[in-house]
Amino acid sequence: MGLRWSSIDFDSNTLTIDHTAVEYHSEGKQIIEAKDRAKNKSSCRTMPLVPQYRDLLLRMRERQASCRALCGNCYQESEYIYVNDLGVPYRPNFVTDHFKRVLRNKGLRAIRFHDLRHTCASLLLKNHMDIKDTQAWLGHSHYSTTANIYAHLDDTSKRIPATKMNQAFHIGHGISSTL
């Protein structure tokens, strides 16, 4: 939710993650805090802008321009990408809260929005993405975080090493089934 228009370079087709917006409660008050830094050094990164997301962002920018024109001086100017039709930025927890409702309405089991990072890592690895590249994509500072926590192997990826082992070794007929 901290993604800003200044973080998107449509000419170079890149997206830079260098800003966060977090929401929390303190002393009974709801606090929204924006920071020009991410969780750690590796979280700050520039990534290629996937064509589908580029198209989506361009449509979002067009919609914001239409809403700005329609609402006139009632439109709240914001640097953020994720805003409502009046230009007001969505709360950082909006996606998490909305995600729960979508899952419930679709009859799917409840998972945290953050759990989609596990799915992303597993899908990248299943599609033969190197674990170091997956680490960079997810912005993990340690290889072990990606390998041990986020990359869940499925049965297919467990069968590949078994097949390779079977091809690499030959067990002779020296052991008989009868005593």
C-alpha positions as a Markdown table, in Angstrom:
| # | Residue | x | y | z |
|---|---|---|---|---|
| 1 | Met | 0.0 | 0.0 | 0.0 |
| 2 | Gly | 3.0 | 2.2 | 0.2 |
| 3 | Leu | 3.6 | 2.1 | -3.6 |
| 4 | Arg | 3.9 | 5.6 | -5.1 |
| 5 | Trp | 3.6 | 6.8 | -8.7 |
| 6 | Ser | 7.2 | 8.0 | -8.4 |
| 7 | Ser | 8.3 | 4.4 | -7.9 |
| 8 | Ile | 7.1 | 3.4 | -11.3 |
| 9 | Asp | 9.2 | 4.0 | -14.4 |
| 10 | Phe | 7.1 | 3.3 | -17.4 |
| 11 | Asp | 9.9 | 4.1 | -19.8 |
| 12 | Ser | 12.3 | 1.6 | -18.3 |
| 13 | Asn | 9.5 | -0.8 | -17.2 |
| 14 | Thr | 10.7 | -0.9 | -13.6 |
| 15 | Leu | 9.1 | -0.7 | -10.2 |
| 16 | Thr | 11.1 | 0.4 | -7.2 |
| 17 | Ile | 10.2 | -0.7 | -3.7 |
| 18 | Asp | 11.6 | 1.9 | -1.3 |
| 19 | His | 8.7 | 3.2 | 0.7 |
| 20 | Thr | 6.3 | 1.5 | 3.2 |
| 21 | Ala | 3.1 | 2.4 | 4.8 |
| 22 | Val | 2.1 | 0.5 | 8.0 |
| 23 | Glu | -0.9 | 0.6 | 10.2 |
| 24 | Tyr | -1.0 | -0.2 | 13.9 |
| 25 | His | -2.7 | 0.7 | 17.1 |
| 26 | Ser | -0.9 | 2.5 | 19.9 |
| 27 | Glu | -2.5 | 3.7 | 23.2 |
| 28 | Gly | -5.9 | 3.1 | 21.7 |
| 29 | Lys | -5.3 | 5.1 | 18.6 |
| 30 | Gln | -5.0 | 3.9 | 15.0 |
| 31 | Ile | -1.6 | 5.0 | 13.6 |
| 32 | Ile | -0.6 | 5.0 | 9.9 |
| 33 | Glu | 3.1 | 5.6 | 9.5 |
| 34 | Ala | 4.8 | 6.1 | 6.1 |
| 35 | Lys | 8.6 | 5.5 | 5.8 |
| 36 | Asp | 11.0 | 6.2 | 3.0 |
| 37 | Arg | 12.7 | 2.9 | 3.7 |
| 38 | Ala | 11.7 | -0.8 | 3.8 |
| 39 | Lys | 12.2 | -3.5 | 6.4 |
| 40 | Asn | 15.8 | -4.1 | 5.5 |
| 41 | Lys | 18.4 | -3.2 | 2.8 |
| 42 | Ser | 17.4 | -6.1 | 0.5 |
| 43 | Ser | 13.8 | -5.2 | 0.8 |
| 44 | Cys | 14.6 | -1.9 | -1.1 |
| 45 | Arg | 14.9 | -3.1 | -4.7 |
| 46 | Thr | 14.1 | -2.3 | -8.3 |
| 47 | Met | 12.3 | -4.9 | -10.2 |
| 48 | Pro | 11.1 | -5.4 | -13.8 |
| 49 | Leu | 7.6 | -4.2 | -14.3 |
| 50 | Val | 5.6 | -7.3 | -15.5 |
| 51 | Pro | 3.6 | -6.4 | -18.6 |
| 52 | Gln | 0.3 | -7.3 | -17.1 |
| 53 | Tyr | 1.0 | -5.1 | -14.0 |
| 54 | Arg | 2.2 | -2.3 | -16.3 |
| 55 | Asp | -1.1 | -2.4 | -18.2 |
| 56 | Leu | -3.1 | -2.5 | -14.9 |
| 57 | Leu | -1.1 | 0.5 | -13.5 |
| 58 | Leu | -1.7 | 2.5 | -16.7 |
| 59 | Arg | -5.4 | 1.8 | -16.4 |
| 60 | Met | -5.3 | 2.8 | -12.7 |
| 61 | Arg | -3.6 | 6.1 | -13.6 |
| 62 | Glu | -6.2 | 6.8 | -16.3 |
| 63 | Arg | -9.0 | 6.1 | -13.8 |
| 64 | Gln | -7.4 | 8.4 | -11.3 |
| 65 | Ala | -7.2 | 11.2 | -13.9 |
| 66 | Ser | -10.9 | 10.7 | -14.8 |
| 67 | Cys | -11.9 | 10.8 | -11.1 |
| 68 | Arg | -9.7 | 13.9 | -10.6 |
| 69 | Ala | -11.5 | 15.6 | -13.5 |
| 70 | Leu | -14.9 | 14.6 | -12.3 |
| 71 | Cys | -14.4 | 15.5 | -8.6 |
| 72 | Gly | -12.5 | 18.8 | -9.2 |
| 73 | Asn | -11.3 | 20.4 | -6.0 |
| 74 | Cys | -13.0 | 17.6 | -4.0 |
| 75 | Tyr | -10.3 | 15.2 | -5.2 |
| 76 | Gln | -7.5 | 14.7 | -2.7 |
| 77 | Glu | -4.1 | 14.7 | -4.4 |
| 78 | Ser | -1.9 | 11.9 | -3.3 |
| 79 | Glu | 1.4 | 10.4 | -4.4 |
| 80 | Tyr | 0.1 | 6.9 | -3.7 |
| 81 | Ile | -1.2 | 4.5 | -6.3 |
| 82 | Tyr | -3.9 | 2.8 | -4.2 |
| 83 | Val | -6.5 | 5.5 | -3.6 |
| 84 | Asn | -10.3 | 5.5 | -3.8 |
| 85 | Asp | -12.3 | 7.5 | -6.3 |
| 86 | Leu | -11.8 | 10.7 | -4.2 |
| 87 | Gly | -8.1 | 10.3 | -4.2 |
| 88 | Val | -7.9 | 9.2 | -0.5 |
| 89 | Pro | -5.2 | 6.6 | 0.0 |
| 90 | Tyr | -6.6 | 3.2 | 1.3 |
| 91 | Arg | -5.5 | 2.2 | 4.8 |
| 92 | Pro | -2.5 | -0.1 | 4.7 |
| 93 | Asn | -4.6 | -2.9 | 6.2 |
| 94 | Phe | -7.3 | -2.5 | 3.7 |
| 95 | Val | -6.0 | -5.3 | 1.4 |
| 96 | Thr | -5.5 | -7.7 | 4.3 |
| 97 | Asp | -9.0 | -7.1 | 5.6 |
| 98 | His | -10.6 | -7.3 | 2.1 |
| 99 | Phe | -8.7 | -10.5 | 1.3 |
| 100 | Lys | -10.3 | -12.3 | 4.2 |
| 101 | Arg | -13.8 | -11.4 | 2.9 |
| 102 | Val | -12.9 | -12.5 | -0.6 |
| 103 | Leu | -11.8 | -15.9 | 0.6 |
| 104 | Arg | -14.9 | -16.3 | 2.8 |
| 105 | Asn | -17.2 | -15.3 | 0.0 |
| 106 | Lys | -15.5 | -17.7 | -2.4 |
| 107 | Gly | -15.8 | -20.6 | 0.1 |
| 108 | Leu | -12.0 | -20.8 | 0.4 |
| 109 | Arg | -10.1 | -21.6 | 3.6 |
| 110 | Ala | -8.8 | -18.6 | 5.5 |
| 111 | Ile | -5.1 | -17.7 | 5.0 |
| 112 | Arg | -3.2 | -14.6 | 5.7 |
| 113 | Phe | -2.6 | -12.2 | 2.8 |
| 114 | His | 1.2 | -12.5 | 3.7 |
| 115 | Asp | 0.9 | -16.3 | 3.0 |
| 116 | Leu | 0.7 | -15.4 | -0.7 |
| 117 | Arg | 4.5 | -14.8 | -0.5 |
| 118 | His | 4.9 | -18.5 | 0.3 |
| 119 | Thr | 2.8 | -19.4 | -2.7 |
| 120 | Cys | 4.8 | -17.0 | -4.9 |
| 121 | Ala | 8.1 | -18.6 | -3.8 |
| 122 | Ser | 6.9 | -22.1 | -4.3 |
| 123 | Leu | 5.5 | -21.3 | -7.7 |
| 124 | Leu | 8.7 | -19.6 | -8.8 |
| 125 | Leu | 10.8 | -22.6 | -7.7 |
| 126 | Lys | 8.3 | -25.1 | -9.2 |
| 127 | Asn | 8.8 | -23.2 | -12.5 |
| 128 | His | 12.6 | -23.7 | -12.3 |
| 129 | Met | 13.5 | -20.2 | -10.9 |
| 130 | Asp | 16.8 | -20.3 | -9.1 |
| 131 | Ile | 16.4 | -19.9 | -5.3 |
| 132 | Lys | 18.8 | -17.0 | -5.3 |
| 133 | Asp | 16.7 | -15.2 | -7.9 |
| 134 | Thr | 13.6 | -16.0 | -5.9 |
| 135 | Gln | 15.3 | -14.6 | -2.8 |
| 136 | Ala | 16.0 | -11.3 | -4.7 |
| 137 | Trp | 12.4 | -11.2 | -6.0 |
| 138 | Leu | 11.0 | -11.5 | -2.5 |
| 139 | Gly | 13.5 | -9.1 | -1.1 |
| 140 | His | 14.9 | -11.5 | 1.6 |
| 141 | Ser | 18.2 | -10.5 | 3.1 |
| 142 | His | 19.1 | -14.2 | 3.8 |
| 143 | Tyr | 19.1 | -17.1 | 1.5 |
| 144 | Ser | 17.9 | -19.4 | 4.4 |
| 145 | Thr | 14.7 | -17.4 | 4.8 |
| 146 | Thr | 13.7 | -18.1 | 1.2 |
| 147 | Ala | 14.9 | -21.7 | 1.3 |
| 148 | Asn | 13.6 | -22.8 | 4.8 |
| 149 | Ile | 10.5 | -20.7 | 5.3 |
| 150 | Tyr | 9.0 | -19.7 | 2.0 |
| 151 | Ala | 9.8 | -22.4 | -0.5 |
| 152 | His | 7.4 | -25.2 | 0.0 |
| 153 | Leu | 8.1 | -28.1 | -2.3 |
| 154 | Asp | 5.2 | -30.0 | -3.8 |
| 155 | Asp | 5.1 | -33.7 | -4.8 |
| 156 | Thr | 6.3 | -33.0 | -8.3 |
| 157 | Ser | 9.4 | -31.3 | -7.2 |
| 158 | Lys | 10.2 | -34.1 | -4.8 |
| 159 | Arg | 9.8 | -36.7 | -7.7 |
| 160 | Ile | 12.4 | -34.9 | -9.9 |
| 161 | Pro | 15.4 | -35.7 | -7.6 |
| 162 | Ala | 14.1 | -39.3 | -7.2 |
| 163 | Thr | 14.1 | -39.7 | -11.0 |
| 164 | Lys | 17.6 | -38.2 | -11.3 |
| 165 | Met | 18.9 | -40.5 | -8.6 |
| 166 | Asn | 17.3 | -43.5 | -10.4 |
| 167 | Gln | 19.1 | -42.4 | -13.6 |
| 168 | Ala | 22.4 | -41.8 | -11.9 |
| 169 | Phe | 22.8 | -45.0 | -10.0 |
| 170 | His | 22.3 | -48.6 | -10.8 |
| 171 | Ile | 21.8 | -51.2 | -8.0 |
| 172 | Gly | 23.0 | -54.6 | -9.1 |
| 173 | His | 21.3 | -57.9 | -8.7 |
| 174 | Gly | 23.6 | -59.1 | -6.0 |
| 175 | Ile | 20.8 | -59.3 | -3.4 |
| 176 | Ser | 18.3 | -62.1 | -3.7 |
| 177 | Ser | 14.7 | -62.0 | -2.6 |
| 178 | Thr | 15.0 | -65.5 | -1.1 |
| 179 | Leu | 17.2 | -66.5 | 1.8 |
